[in-house]
Amino acid sequence: MPAAGWFPDPGGRPDQLRWWDGRRWTEQVRPAGQVPGPSRPDPSRSGPSRRGSGRLLAVGAGLLVLLLVGVWVLVDRTGPAAGPGPGPGGQPTTQVCVTPSATPVAVPQDLPGRVRSGRISVPELGPPWRLEPDAKVPFGRGMMRQQISVDDSPAWIVSLNVGTMLAGDGFFTPEQGVHVVMPCLIAEYYFGEPVQRRDVRDEAIRVDGHAAWVLESELTFDIEGLDFTSERLVLVVVDLEDGTAGTVIADIPAVAADREPQLRRAIADIRISP
């Protein structure tokens, strides 16, 4: 792990630096190019926090997400910006829901019978499922989506995503990660329409020997053009124990209930490569 210092923010802000304390990212940020002051962050602000929940949430300031991008990759490519300085003197960031803006790029698939992104993979579902890259998942990087269309107006799918994630506001446990990412997914996926959310599963699990957390929500809505009003959204975040993490997302509309057993089997067969 690199020594403590200011580095380009893995949250994707090109004009922002974030303090790496030698073990993990903190919530302290400052503008790129700013000369760091001698002060250090308030220790009382260094821990995770969570604000309210509800429909179409924007998560409050200081809420912390997972480290989902390897820090050594960041350092090797960019190096410390403006040097490590004597210690952080920035402010906590308030940016949380980060949606990648890049054009989706397909991840090469080299595991027979599997769909992978980085070290995490799920079973290849086969026809009629279609595989394509996805750039709409908040925090997502290298997301690969298997999908079947269930409606054309508005466009709606049943899907299974696998990928890694872009950190946004600090980097801690899978439990904290799912509770940040879920409301961001809802805000991104449902066109700004009112959505009622009821969590039906929220617990620690093990995925191929790794600590993970699963959050499953029953979502209800009334969206013009759809002949169904509910679906399940299942989110799994896995700690890969090397400074990175991966995610699997299953989106199961009520109209596609016949696909649910296949998706459940796929979620139960998440694998982590060495």
C-alpha positions as CSV (number, residue, x, y, z in Angstrom):
1,M,0.0,0.0,0.0
2,P,1.3,3.5,-0.8
3,A,2.2,6.0,2.0
4,A,-0.3,8.5,3.2
5,G,-0.9,11.5,0.8
6,W,-3.2,13.4,-1.5
7,F,-4.2,11.5,-4.7
8,P,-6.6,12.0,-7.5
9,D,-10.1,11.2,-6.2
10,P,-11.2,7.7,-7.2
11,G,-14.7,9.2,-7.1
12,G,-14.1,10.4,-10.6
13,R,-13.8,14.2,-10.0
14,P,-10.8,15.3,-12.1
15,D,-10.5,18.6,-10.2
16,Q,-10.5,17.0,-6.8
17,L,-7.9,15.2,-4.6
18,R,-8.7,12.8,-1.7
19,W,-6.6,11.9,1.3
20,W,-5.3,8.3,1.5
21,D,-4.2,7.7,5.1
22,G,-1.9,4.8,4.3
23,R,-4.6,2.1,4.8
24,R,-7.8,3.5,3.3
25,W,-9.4,6.5,1.6
26,T,-10.9,9.1,4.0
27,E,-13.7,11.6,3.4
28,Q,-11.3,14.5,3.3
29,V,-11.1,16.2,-0.1
30,R,-9.6,19.4,-1.6
31,P,-9.3,21.0,-5.0
32,A,-6.5,19.8,-7.2
33,G,-3.5,22.2,-7.1
34,Q,-4.4,23.6,-3.7
35,V,-1.4,23.7,-1.3
36,P,-2.3,21.5,1.7
37,G,-2.3,23.1,5.1
38,P,-0.7,21.7,8.2
39,S,-4.0,20.7,9.9
40,R,-5.3,17.2,10.2
41,P,-8.9,16.0,9.9
42,D,-11.2,15.9,12.9
43,P,-11.1,12.2,14.0
44,S,-14.8,12.4,14.9
45,R,-15.6,12.9,11.2
46,S,-13.5,9.9,10.0
47,G,-16.0,7.2,10.7
48,P,-19.0,6.1,8.5
49,S,-22.4,7.6,8.9
50,R,-25.8,7.0,7.3
51,R,-28.8,9.4,6.8
52,G,-32.4,8.7,6.1
53,S,-33.9,6.3,3.6
54,G,-37.1,6.4,1.5
55,R,-38.1,6.7,-2.1
56,L,-35.7,8.1,-4.7
57,L,-33.2,9.2,-2.0
58,A,-30.2,11.4,-2.5
59,V,-27.8,10.3,0.2
60,G,-26.7,13.1,2.6
61,A,-23.3,14.6,3.0
62,G,-20.6,12.5,4.7
63,L,-22.2,9.2,3.7
64,L,-19.5,6.7,2.9
65,V,-19.2,4.0,0.2
66,L,-16.9,1.1,-0.5
67,L,-13.4,1.1,-1.9
68,L,-14.2,-0.6,-5.2
69,V,-11.1,0.4,-7.3
70,G,-7.6,-0.8,-6.4
71,V,-5.6,2.1,-5.0
72,W,-2.3,0.8,-6.3
73,V,-3.7,1.0,-9.8
74,L,-4.6,4.7,-9.2
75,V,-1.2,5.5,-7.8
76,D,0.8,3.6,-10.5
77,R,-1.1,5.5,-13.2
78,T,-1.1,9.0,-11.7
79,G,1.3,9.2,-8.8
80,P,0.6,11.6,-5.9
81,A,-0.8,14.9,-7.1
82,A,1.0,17.9,-5.6
83,G,2.9,15.5,-3.2
84,P,1.6,14.0,0.0
85,G,1.9,17.3,2.0
86,P,2.0,17.4,5.8
87,G,-1.6,16.2,6.3
88,P,-5.1,16.8,5.1
89,G,-6.7,20.2,5.5
90,G,-9.6,19.7,3.1
91,Q,-13.3,19.4,3.6
92,P,-15.6,16.3,3.6
93,T,-17.1,15.7,0.2
94,T,-20.9,15.7,-0.4
95,Q,-20.9,14.0,-3.8
96,V,-22.4,10.6,-3.5
97,C,-24.4,9.1,-6.4
98,V,-21.8,9.0,-9.2
99,T,-23.0,7.7,-12.6
100,P,-20.2,7.0,-15.1
101,S,-20.4,9.1,-18.2
102,A,-18.1,7.1,-20.4
103,T,-19.4,5.1,-23.3
104,P,-19.9,1.5,-22.2
105,V,-17.0,-0.8,-23.2
106,A,-17.4,-4.5,-23.3
107,V,-15.2,-6.5,-20.9
108,P,-13.4,-9.4,-22.8
109,Q,-15.0,-12.7,-21.8
110,D,-12.5,-15.6,-21.3
111,L,-14.2,-17.9,-18.8
112,P,-16.3,-20.5,-20.6
113,G,-19.8,-20.6,-19.4
114,R,-19.3,-17.4,-17.2
115,V,-19.8,-13.7,-17.6
116,R,-17.1,-11.8,-15.7
117,S,-15.8,-8.4,-14.8
118,G,-12.5,-8.3,-13.1
119,R,-12.4,-11.1,-10.6
120,I,-16.1,-11.5,-10.1
121,S,-18.3,-13.7,-12.4
122,V,-21.8,-15.1,-12.8
123,P,-23.1,-18.0,-15.0
124,E,-23.7,-17.2,-18.6
125,L,-27.5,-17.5,-19.0
126,G,-27.5,-18.2,-22.7
127,P,-30.3,-17.4,-25.3
128,P,-32.6,-15.6,-25.2
129,W,-30.5,-13.5,-22.8
130,R,-28.4,-10.9,-24.6
131,L,-25.0,-9.8,-23.2
132,E,-23.9,-6.2,-23.5
133,P,-21.9,-3.6,-21.5
134,D,-23.8,-1.2,-19.2
135,A,-22.7,2.4,-18.3
136,K,-25.8,3.4,-16.3
137,V,-25.1,1.7,-13.0
138,P,-24.1,4.3,-10.4
139,F,-20.5,3.8,-9.3
140,G,-20.2,1.1,-11.9
141,R,-17.1,0.2,-13.9
142,G,-16.8,-2.7,-16.4
143,M,-20.4,-3.6,-15.9
144,M,-21.7,-6.4,-18.1
145,R,-25.4,-7.0,-18.3
146,Q,-27.4,-10.1,-19.4
147,Q,-30.9,-9.0,-20.3
148,I,-34.3,-9.8,-21.9
149,S,-36.7,-7.1,-22.9
150,V,-40.2,-7.2,-21.2
151,D,-41.6,-4.0,-22.5
152,D,-40.9,-1.5,-25.3
153,S,-42.7,1.6,-24.2
154,P,-41.1,2.5,-21.9
155,A,-38.2,0.2,-22.5
156,W,-38.0,-2.3,-19.7
157,I,-35.8,-5.4,-19.1
158,V,-35.2,-8.2,-16.7
159,S,-31.5,-8.3,-16.1
160,L,-28.4,-9.6,-14.3
161,N,-25.4,-7.2,-14.0
162,V,-21.9,-8.1,-12.8
163,G,-19.0,-5.6,-12.4
164,T,-16.8,-3.5,-10.2
165,M,-17.7,-0.1,-8.9
166,L,-16.4,3.5,-8.8
167,A,-16.1,4.8,-5.3
168,G,-17.9,8.1,-4.5
169,D,-17.6,9.3,-0.9
170,G,-15.3,7.1,1.1
171,F,-14.7,3.4,1.2
172,F,-15.7,1.0,3.8
173,T,-17.8,-2.2,4.2
174,P,-20.1,-4.2,1.9
175,E,-23.0,-3.3,4.2
176,Q,-22.4,0.4,3.9
177,G,-22.0,0.0,0.2
178,V,-25.3,-1.7,-0.6
179,H,-27.2,1.0,1.5
180,V,-25.6,3.7,-0.5
181,V,-25.9,2.1,-4.0
182,M,-29.5,0.9,-3.7
183,P,-31.1,4.4,-3.5
184,C,-28.7,5.5,-6.3
185,L,-29.9,2.6,-8.5
186,I,-33.5,3.5,-7.8
187,A,-33.0,7.1,-8.7
188,E,-31.1,6.2,-11.9
189,Y,-33.4,3.4,-13.1
190,Y,-36.9,4.8,-12.6
191,F,-37.0,8.0,-14.7
192,G,-37.6,10.1,-11.6
193,E,-40.9,8.5,-11.0
194,P,-42.2,7.9,-7.4
195,V,-41.1,4.4,-6.2
196,Q,-42.0,2.8,-2.9
197,R,-39.3,0.6,-1.5
198,R,-39.6,-2.2,1.0
199,D,-36.5,-4.1,2.0
200,V,-37.1,-7.9,2.3
201,R,-33.6,-9.1,2.8
202,D,-30.7,-7.2,4.4
203,E,-27.9,-9.4,5.7
204,A,-24.3,-10.5,5.6
205,I,-23.5,-13.5,3.5
206,R,-20.4,-15.3,2.2
207,V,-19.7,-15.4,-1.5
208,D,-17.1,-17.9,-2.6
209,G,-15.3,-17.5,0.7
210,H,-15.5,-13.7,0.8
211,A,-17.4,-11.4,3.1
212,A,-20.4,-9.9,1.3
213,W,-23.7,-8.2,1.9
214,V,-27.1,-8.7,0.1
215,L,-29.9,-6.2,0.0
216,E,-33.1,-7.2,-1.7
217,S,-35.9,-4.7,-2.1
218,E,-39.5,-5.0,-3.3
219,L,-40.2,-1.9,-5.4
220,T,-43.8,-0.7,-6.3
221,F,-44.6,2.1,-8.8
222,D,-47.2,3.2,-11.3
223,I,-45.4,4.2,-14.5
224,E,-47.4,5.0,-17.6
225,G,-47.2,2.4,-20.3
226,L,-46.3,-0.5,-18.0
227,D,-48.8,-3.2,-17.3
228,F,-47.1,-4.3,-14.1
229,T,-46.4,-2.3,-10.9
230,S,-43.7,-4.0,-9.0
231,E,-40.3,-5.7,-9.2
232,R,-37.5,-7.1,-7.1
233,L,-34.1,-5.5,-7.1
234,V,-31.3,-7.6,-5.6
235,L,-27.9,-6.1,-4.9
236,V,-24.9,-8.1,-3.8
237,V,-21.5,-6.4,-2.9
238,V,-18.5,-8.6,-2.3
239,D,-15.3,-7.6,-0.5
240,L,-12.4,-9.1,-2.5
241,E,-10.0,-8.5,0.3
242,D,-7.4,-6.9,-1.9
243,G,-8.6,-3.3,-1.8
244,T,-11.3,-4.0,-4.5
245,A,-14.9,-5.2,-4.5
246,G,-17.4,-6.4,-7.0
247,T,-21.1,-6.3,-7.4
248,V,-24.0,-8.3,-8.8
249,I,-27.4,-6.7,-9.5
250,A,-30.6,-8.7,-10.5
251,D,-33.6,-6.7,-11.7
252,I,-36.7,-8.9,-11.7
253,P,-40.0,-7.3,-12.9
254,A,-43.2,-8.9,-11.7
255,V,-44.0,-9.6,-15.4
256,A,-40.9,-11.7,-15.7
257,A,-41.5,-13.9,-12.6
258,D,-40.8,-17.0,-14.7
259,R,-37.2,-15.8,-15.0
260,E,-36.7,-15.5,-11.2
261,P,-35.5,-19.1,-10.5
262,Q,-32.8,-18.8,-13.1
263,L,-31.6,-15.5,-11.7
264,R,-31.7,-16.9,-8.1
265,R,-29.5,-19.8,-9.2
266,A,-27.1,-17.3,-10.8
267,I,-26.9,-15.2,-7.7
268,A,-26.1,-18.4,-5.7
269,D,-23.3,-19.2,-8.1
270,I,-21.2,-16.0,-7.9
271,R,-17.5,-16.8,-8.1
272,I,-14.3,-15.0,-7.3
273,S,-11.2,-15.6,-9.4
274,P,-7.8,-15.7,-7.6
